[in-house]
Amino acid sequence: MSHSPIYQSRFEKLNCCILVPTYNNQKSLASVLQDLQLYSSNIVVVNDGSTDETFEILKNFSHLDIHHFPQNRGKGAALDHGFKMAGELGYDYAITIDSDGQHYPDDLDIFLNELENRDENSPEILLVGDRNMGRDGIPGKSSLGNKFSNFWYLVVTGRQLTDTQSGYRLYPLHIVNPIKLYTNKFEYEIEIIVKASWRGVDVRNIPIKVFYEENRVTHFRPFWDITRIVMLYMWFVLASFFYIHPRDKYRQFRDKGFKRFWNEDILKSDEPAHRKAAAVALGVFVGISPFWGFHTLIVFLLAAVLKLNKVIAFIFSNISIPPLIPVIIYASYQAGSLLTGNGFSWELSLSDFDSGAEVLEGLGQYLLGSFALAGITAFLLWIVFYFLFSVANQKQVVKL
């Protein structure tokens, strides 16, 4: 008497499947698929042009939905094709799992629980398994690469994940299939969570177990794959700072109206006064600093890292508007002149910089003075705005 897989009814109710991309994992593939079949028969497999015994192994699983690439195209291409297959088969969600045996099939329960408990009126979810990369037994290069990716994911989305590279995930197919994606290897899994987050999807981690075999097969090529990931994040930084973040703030302003936007996004009544004042100070410091042309990029980057109010920081970074630029440069040069012991002079002329040495000296004075002026001004404005925000917060409490 045959028994239905343990979670089959749950998979059917949620209209969910398991997607297994595989490439040259002949040692573990059969056991992974056999274990998965204990939990569900909704399994899609994409063979990414394997050159080992994968094709022969999959003949024993012909009852599953299987597609073979004639040549290796990369994990991203395999996932992308698998998502399209799953969508055509009528599934709404796909849980991806690697075929190298590092993931535990019983963790499918965690993904299903999150999906079952999701409020229909809440944003769509995309779940990424958290492997607890800080624990013992995790390869150092894997942990370091994950920290790098986590940091830049925070910068470009404003949201924090503790594991951005785990292959054990749950994807909403009606969200991911329409997204235009340009990568086809390991960086695909980063591209998709960033773009999903930009579309308002609730991308978050859930804890999973992981087994790292000492001599497990991995197709991650450190130099080339990391290079592509770095290039991808460089593009994301530019896109997020100059389009995504401003677009999101404009939409919030349009939807909320000026008064509500000012109170919630600028004043942020639930945020302590010293944090809001710190955002002002950061914006002013960056605006006065000598990094002309990069102020917007730097202020959003630092605000994300320091978890400060990006809107406030950006507004005050615009202290360096065109009418004030000559004043800031002049004040910075004079501050540098005082700090280097050259005294203060009201008048400046090109004749003061007759030689290359004098030009370099003047540039050094300007750079030194610029940072000094930025620091002093930022500190003074922090004091002023700390007082103002403290008063505003007290008034808000009284109203409540």
N, C-alpha and C positions, 0 to 999 in steps of 0.2 A: 504493500500500500504506500503510494507516494504522498509526501507531505508538502504543503505549500511553503515557500520560503518564509522565514520568520517575519519579515517586515513587508511582505508583498501587498497586503491590504492597505498599509500606510502609503506605500509607493503609488498604488493605484488611486487612492483617494486624493493624493497631492498631485497626481499626474506628473510624477517625477521618474527620472531614470538615472542610471550610473553610466558615466562615460569614462572609458579607459583608453587613453592614447598609449601606444607602445612602440618601442624601437629597440631591437636587439636585446630583449630581456628574456631569452629562452629559459634561463634557469628558474625564474620566478613566475613567469606569466601564467602557466597552467595552474599553479597553486593559488595565485591571486584570483583568477576567474572562478575556480572551484569554491573558494571561500566566499566570494561575492554572491554566488548562486544560492548560498544558504540563506541569504537575506532578501534577495530579489531576483526576479528573472528579467527585469527591465534593464538590460545591459546593452550598451553600444560600444563597440571596439573599433578603433582606427589604427591599422597597422601602417606605421609611417615608413614604408619602404624597407623593412628589416631585411638583413642579408644573412641572418642565422636561421634557426629552425622555426621561427615564429609562424611562418605560413603553414607548415605542417602541423604545428601545435593547434592552430586555430581551426583546422579541419575537424578536430574533436569537439568544437563548440559551434558547429554550423547552425544550431538552433538560435544563436544570438544574432543581433544585427551587427554585421562586420563589414568593414570597407578596407580594401588594401590600396595603398599608394604604390605605384610601380617603382618610384624612387623616393629616397629620403627628402622630405621637404621642411622638417623642423617641427618641434612640439607645438608651436603656435598654429601652424597650418593644420596639424592633426586635430587640435582642439577646435579650431574654427570650422573645419569640415564636420566634426562630430556634433557641434552645436546645430549646424544646419540640418544634419541627418535627424537629430533628436526633435527639432522643430517640425520637420516634415512627417515624422512618425506621430506627431500630435502631443508631445510632451511639453509641459510648461516650465519645468525645472530640470537641471542636470547637476548631479554631484560628480565631480571629477576626482579620480584617484589614480596615482601613479602605479605602474606595473612592476616596479622594482622590489616590491614587498616591504617597503618602509612604513606603510600605513596599515592601520588595524580596521578591518571591515566592521567590527562592532561599534566603531565610532560613527557609523552611519546614523545611529540612534540620536546622536547629539544634533546633527544637521536636521533630521526630521522633526525633532522636538522644537527647534527654533522656528521651523516653517509652520508647524501646527499651531504654535502659540502666537504667531504674528497676527496683529490686528489688521483687518482688511482695509481700514482707513489710514493706516500708517504707511510710510514710504516703503517701496520695494526693498528687499534685502539681498545682499550678496555676501556670503559667509566665507571666510578664509580660516583654515585650521591653524591654530597657534601651537607650534611645536615646542614652545618653551626653550628657545635657542640658548638661553644662558646656563642651562644645566650641564652637568658633567656628561661626557660621551658625545657631545655634538662637535663635529669637525670645526676647527678654528676658522678656516676660510669660509665655511658656510655661515657661521655666526657673524663674522665681520662683514661679509657681503650683505647679509640681511639687515644689519644695523645701518649700513650705508643707504640701502633702499628705503628703510623705514623713515630715516631722516628726511630724505628728499620727497617722499610721499607726503609727509606732514607739510613741507614747504609748499608744494604745488596744490594741495587740496585743503589745507588747514585742519585736517583730521588726522588722528594718530592711530597707527596700527603697530602691534608688537611683532608681527610676522607678515611680511608682504610677499614672500616667495614660496610659501607652502603650496603644493599642487593639489592638496585635499580641500576642495571648495564646493560651494553650492552656488549655481548661477541661475538667475531668472532669464529664460531664453527670450521672452518678448522684449527684454531690455538689450541683451548683448547681441542678438542677431542683427538688429538694424544698425548697430554702431559700425562706422567705417574704421577699420583697423589696418595698420600698415606694416606691422611686424609679423614674423612667422616663426620665430624661434623662442628661446626662453623669455625674452623681454616681452613677449605677447601677454603674459600673465600680469605684468606690471601695467602695460598700456591699457588693458581692459578694466582694471580696478580704478585707475585714475580717471578714465573717461566715464565710467559708470558713476563714480563719485561726483564728477562735474555735472552729471545729469540728475543729481538729487537722490541717488540710490544710497541706502544705508549700508555702507561697506564696513563690516566689523569682523573681529576675530572671535573664534570660539576655541576652547582648549581641546586638543587632541593628543593622543599618544603617538610616538614615532619610534621605529626600530632602525638603527643604523648598523647594518652589517659591515664588518671591518673591510671586506673586499667587495663591497657591492658595486654593481655596474652603474656608472654615471656618464652621461654624455655632455655634461657641462664643461665647456672649454674656457678656463678662467680668463685668458687674455681677450679673446674675441668676444665672448659673451658679455664680459664686464664692460668692454669698450662700447658695445651696442647699447647696454643699459645706461651707461653714462651719457651717451649721445641722445638717447631718448629722453632722459631727465633734463638735459640742457634745453631741449625743445619745449618740454613741459613747463619749465621755469619761465621761459619767454611767453608762452601762450597763456599761462595762468596769471602772470603779473600784469600783462598788457591787454588781456581780453577777458579771461574767465572771472578773476576777482572783481574788476570794475563792472562787468556785466551783472554778476550776482548782486553787487551792492546797488546797482541801478534798479534791478528788478525788485529788490527789497524796498527801496525808496518809493518806487511806483506803486507797489502793492500796499504798503503801510501808510503812505502819506507822510508829509514832512514832520508833523508833531510826534507821531509814534516812532518814526525812524530816528528822529533826534534823541528821543528818550531811551529807546531800546538799543540802538546801534552806536550812537555817539556817547551819550551820557552813561548808558548801561547801568541803571540804578542798582542792579544787583551785584555790581562789581565794586570792590573797595576803592576808596579815593586814591590810595597810593599807587594802585595799578593803572588807573586812568591817567594820573599825573605822570607816571613813568612812560606811558604811550606818547604823551605830549613831549616829554623830554627827549625821547628817542627820535621823534619826528624832527624836532628842532636841531638836534645834534647831527643827524644825517643831512638835513637841509643846508646846514652851514659848512659841513665837511667838504673837502676839495674833490669829491668824486663826481664831478659834473657829468651829467648825462646818464648816471647810474643811480641817482637818488631814489627813484621809484622802485627799482629792482632791489636795492639794498634795504630800504625801509620795510618792504613787504617780507623780505627774507628774514630780517632780524625780528620783526614783529611775530612772525610764525614761530621762530625758534624760541623766543622769550615768552610766547603765548600772551602777547599784549594786544590791545584793541587796534586792529589794522586800519580801521577808518580814521581814528583819531591820529595815529602815527602818520598816515599818508597826508591828511589835511595839513598838519603842522610841518611836514617836510617841505611843503610848498612855500616856506618862508623865503626860499631862493627864487621868487618870481622875478622876471626881468627888471622891473624898476629897482629892486633891492640888491641885485647881483653886484653892481659896482660898489655899493656901500659895504656889502659883506666882504668882498675881496679887499677893499681898502682897509677896513677894520681888521681883517685877518693879518694883512701885511704889517700894519702898525703894531698889533699885538705881538707878532713875531719879532719885530724890531726891538720892542721893549724887553722881551724875554732873552734876546741874544745880547743885550747890553748896548745896542746902537742908538738908544733913545727914541724919541718921538718927533716926527717931522710932519707938519701939516701939508707940505707941498711935495709932490712927486713929479718927476719928469723923466723922459727917456734918456736924457744925458746922464742920469744916475746909474745907467746900466751900459757903460761903454764897452766893457769886455765880457768874455764868456764867464770869467770867474765871478764878476759882479752879478751877472744874470743868474748863475747857479746859487749865489749867496742870497739874492732876492727871492728866488724860488723856495729855498730852504726856509727863509724867514716867513714866507707866506704859508707854507705847509704847517710849520710849527704853530704859527699864530692861528691858523684856521682850526686846528684841533683844540687849541687852548680856548679860543673864543667859543667854539661849539660846546665844549665841556662846561664852561662857566655859565653860558647862556642857558643851556639845558638844565643845569642844576638850579639856577635861580627861578626858571619857569616851573620846574618841578615843585618848588616851595610854594609859589603863587597858586598854581593849579591844584595842589594838594589841599590848600585852604579852601579854594572855591568849590572843588568837588566835595569836600567834607561838609560844607554848608549845604550844598545841593542835596547830598544824600540824607542829611538830617531833616531837611524840609520834606523829602520824599517819605521818610519814616513817619513824620507827623501827619501827613496826608493819609497814610494808610491806617 
